[in-house]
């Protein structure tokens, strides 16, 4: 919906949640039913802040990002790394 220059800001859960909440109010809080983000710990903390503000809203992890993270973890296993190397 928009870009935000976050240079110089600490990207903690409170800051990220404030950006999301601002966008939801700008769009109209009755027009937004789902927020999709990545799954890092900062975003998971931001989810709870957004859900406190909008208890009816759902927050979901990006469905394409989850398998990518899983495959990255699997590729670090010694057995998988050997197969990739071969």
C-alpha positions as CSV (number, residue, x, y, z in Angstrom):
1,X,0.0,0.0,0.0
2,X,2.9,2.3,0.7
3,X,6.6,2.5,1.4
4,X,8.1,3.7,4.6
5,X,11.7,5.0,5.0
6,X,12.7,3.3,8.3
7,X,16.3,4.6,8.2
8,X,17.4,5.5,11.7
9,X,14.5,3.8,13.4
10,X,14.7,0.8,15.7
11,X,12.6,-1.9,14.0
12,X,11.1,-3.3,17.1
13,X,7.6,-4.7,17.6
14,X,6.1,-1.5,18.8
15,X,7.4,0.5,15.8
16,X,6.2,-2.1,13.3
17,X,2.9,-2.5,14.9
18,X,2.4,1.3,14.9
19,X,3.0,1.4,11.1
20,X,0.5,-1.5,10.6
21,X,-2.1,0.1,12.8
22,X,-1.7,3.5,11.0
23,X,-2.2,1.8,7.7
24,X,-5.3,-0.1,8.9
25,X,-6.9,3.1,10.2
26,X,-6.0,4.9,6.9
27,X,-7.6,2.1,4.9
28,X,-10.6,1.8,7.2
29,X,-10.6,-0.7,10.0
30,X,-13.8,-2.3,8.8
31,X,-12.3,-2.9,5.4
32,X,-9.3,-4.9,6.6
33,X,-9.8,-8.5,7.8
34,X,-6.3,-10.0,7.5
35,X,-2.7,-8.8,7.8
36,X,0.1,-10.9,6.3
37,X,3.7,-10.6,7.5
38,X,6.8,-12.7,7.8
39,X,7.4,-14.8,10.9
40,X,10.4,-13.3,12.6
41,X,10.2,-12.7,16.4
42,X,9.7,-9.0,16.0
43,X,6.7,-9.5,13.7
44,X,5.2,-12.1,16.0
45,X,5.3,-9.6,18.8
46,X,3.8,-7.0,16.6
47,X,1.0,-9.3,15.8
48,X,-0.2,-9.3,19.4
49,X,-0.1,-5.5,19.5
50,X,-2.2,-5.3,16.3
51,X,-4.6,-7.9,17.6
52,X,-5.0,-6.0,20.9
53,X,-6.1,-2.9,18.8
54,X,-8.3,-4.9,16.4
55,X,-9.4,-8.2,18.2
56,X,-11.6,-9.2,15.2
57,X,-8.7,-9.1,12.8
58,X,-6.6,-12.1,11.8
59,X,-2.8,-12.0,11.4
60,X,-1.2,-14.7,9.2
61,X,2.3,-15.6,8.3
62,X,3.3,-15.3,4.6
63,X,2.5,-18.8,3.2
64,X,5.4,-18.6,0.6
65,X,7.9,-17.4,3.2
66,X,7.2,-20.4,5.6
67,X,8.4,-23.2,3.2
68,X,11.4,-21.0,2.3
69,X,12.4,-20.8,5.9
70,X,11.8,-24.5,6.4
71,X,14.0,-25.5,3.4
72,X,16.7,-23.1,4.6
73,X,16.8,-24.9,7.9
74,X,16.7,-28.4,6.3
75,X,19.6,-27.4,3.9
76,X,21.8,-26.8,7.0
77,X,21.4,-30.4,8.2
78,X,24.6,-32.3,7.5
79,X,22.8,-35.0,5.4
80,X,21.1,-32.4,3.2
81,X,24.2,-30.3,2.8
82,X,26.0,-33.4,1.6
83,X,23.3,-34.2,-1.0
84,X,23.4,-30.6,-2.3
85,X,27.2,-30.7,-2.4
86,X,27.1,-33.9,-4.5
